[in-house]
Amino acid sequence: MFNPEEIEVSDVHQLTIIKAFAERIDLVNTINRLVPSNMEVDPGTVVLAMVLDTLSGRHPLYRIDSFYEHKDIELLLGRALDFTQLGDDPACGGMGACLTGSLMPTPGTTPSRAARLGQ
């Protein structure tokens, strides 16, 4: 039987469209392949979380978890996480991993794919 109290509503606006584009250019997997990590939340997911946050109004990194507090994280990031797992430690760790890794665009990587999609 259908129970209306089980319905959970999230305000995601354009974020699902942006996530679909990120999936099309394989953003998360490309970042994870280029930036190996042992973090609880992989760098690709952290970068996707920051991209979605930035394109929806941008919060400081130390408050990115508050942006996701009332969002459907599984829908937006592709995996079930508690919003507290996206706090400043993972966000800053994800940025640090990206800055120390080699993220120079090479043929076949995400920036090249994104450019081809725009043609």
N, C-alpha and C positions, 0 to 999 in steps of 0.2 A: 504494500500500500504506500502511496505517496505521502510523505510528511513534509509540509512546507517549511518546518523549522530546520530541516536538514540542508536547505539551500544556503549556500555561502556566496555572497556577492562581492566582487572585486572591481575596482575602477581601474581599467588598464588602457583606456583610450587607444592611441595609435601604437602602443608598444608591441602588440602582437604582429603588426605589419613589419616593424623594425626587426623583431625577432625572426620573422620568416626570411627577411633579407639576410640576416646574419647566418641563418641555416644554409641559405643558398650559396653563400660564399665560404661556408665551412669555417666560420670565425673561431668557434670554441676549439675544435679539433686542431686547427692550424696553430693557434696560440699554444695549446698543450703540447703539440709536437715540437715546437720551437723552444719552449720554455719548460723543461722537465722540472718537476717539483714534487715534494712530499707533503704539501699543504693539505689541510683537511678539505678545503674547497679549492679545486684546481684553478690555475691561473686563467684559463680560457673562460670559465664560468664567471670569475671575478671581473674580467675585462668586459664580458657581455653585460653584467650587472651595472658596471660603470657607464657603458655606452648608453644603455636604456635610461639610466638616471640622468645623464647629461642631456640627452635629447628630449627629456620631459621636464626640464626646469633646473636641474643640477643642484644637488646638495653637496656640502663639504664632505670629503671622504670619511671623516669621523662620524658623519650622520647618515651615511648611505643605508645603514640598517633601518633607520626610521622611515626611509622612503619605501622600503619593502614590507614594512610591518603589516599593512592592510592590503597587500597585493597577492595575487595568486602566483607565488614564486615558481611552483612547478610548471605552470603554463608559460611564464615568461623566461625562465632560465633552463627549462628542460629537465629539471631534477628537483626532487622534494628536499628543501632545506628549511631550517628555522631561520627567521629573519635575523636573529642574533648572530648567525654564522657569517653574516655579511658585514659585520662591524668593521671598525677601522683596522684591526689587525689583519684580517684576510685581504681587505682592499689595499692596504699599504704593502702587504707582503706580495700581493699579485703585481702591483706596480714595480716593486723592487725586483721581483723575478724577471719581469719584462725588460726592465732597464739594464739588468746585468746579463740577460740572454742576448742572443743574436737575432734581432727582429728586423734586419735590413730586408726590404722586399727583394725577392728573387723570382724569376719566372715560375709560374705555377702556384705562388703563394697567394694569400687572401687579397692583398692590394692589386695584384695582377688580375685575379678573377673578378674583383669588383670593377676594375676599369673595363674589362671585356663586357661585363653585363650592361654597362652604360653605353656601349657602342650600338 
